[in-house]
């Protein structure tokens, strides 16, 4: 059950620390890609959008 959460956490970490896009982070974590629950994907998109808005300032 924690696999989906772990993959989401890894993707969020990559996005934040390496300053890469949602898609780039998901590709780097490709081995867990299919295990991410849809609700976690939605939350990651919110994080990605917030990062883009912050970068645009």
C-alpha positions in Angstrom: 0.0 0.0 0.0 2.9 2.4 0.6 4.4 1.8 -2.9 2.1 4.5 -4.5 3.0 7.0 -1.8 6.7 6.2 -2.0 6.7 6.8 -5.8 4.8 10.0 -5.3 7.3 11.2 -2.7 10.2 10.4 -4.9 8.7 12.3 -7.8 8.0 15.3 -5.7 11.5 15.2 -4.3 13.0 15.1 -7.8 10.8 18.0 -8.9 11.7 20.2 -5.9 15.4 19.4 -5.4 16.5 19.0 -9.0 14.2 21.6 -10.3 12.9 19.4 -13.1 9.4 19.1 -14.5 6.7 16.7 -13.5 7.2 14.6 -16.6 11.0 14.5 -16.2 10.7 13.4 -12.6 8.2 10.7 -13.5 10.4 9.4 -16.2 13.4 9.2 -13.8 11.2 7.2 -11.4 9.8 5.1 -14.3 10.1 1.8 -12.5 7.4 2.9 -10.0 5.4 5.0 -12.5 2.5 2.6 -12.8 2.2 2.2 -9.0 1.2 5.8 -8.4 -2.5 6.2 -7.4 -4.5 8.7 -9.4 -5.1 10.9 -6.4 -1.3 11.2 -5.8 -0.9 12.1 -9.5 -3.4 14.9 -9.0 -1.5 16.2 -6.0 1.8 16.0 -7.9 0.3 18.1 -10.7 -0.7 20.7 -8.1 2.8 20.8 -6.8 4.2 21.0 -10.4 1.8 23.9 -11.2 2.8 25.8 -8.0 6.5 25.3 -8.9 5.9 26.8 -12.4 4.0 29.8 -10.9 6.9 30.4 -8.5 9.5 30.1 -11.2 7.5 32.6 -13.3 7.7 35.3 -10.6 
